[in-house]
Amino acid sequence: MKKAKELTMPTKGEKFNLESGEILLVGTATVLLRYTGFPILTDPK
């Protein structure tokens, strides 16, 4: 099994990057979105 990427939250005072993000397909319908340093995990079950 591959090691997952480490997600880090922006530190206090650090500006958010509104022009980039990440989408990671975790499983069949589970997705991890990362936008402006904020991770969102979706799981429909």
WOPE-V533254 format. One record per pair of residues at least 24 apart in sequence whose ideal C-beta (glycine too) atoms are under 10 Angstrom apart, sorted by sequence separation. I is the first residue (numbers start at 1). J is the second residue. D is the distance in whole Angstrom. If there is no record, write none. Layout:
i:I j:J d:D
i:I j:J d:D
//
This chain:
i:7 j:32 d:8
i:9 j:34 d:10
i:10 j:36 d:8
i:11 j:37 d:9
i:5 j:32 d:9
i:7 j:34 d:6
i:10 j:37 d:4
i:4 j:32 d:9
i:9 j:37 d:6
i:10 j:38 d:9
i:5 j:34 d:9
i:8 j:37 d:8
i:9 j:38 d:8
i:7 j:37 d:9
i:9 j:39 d:8
i:7 j:38 d:10
i:8 j:39 d:10
i:7 j:39 d:5
//
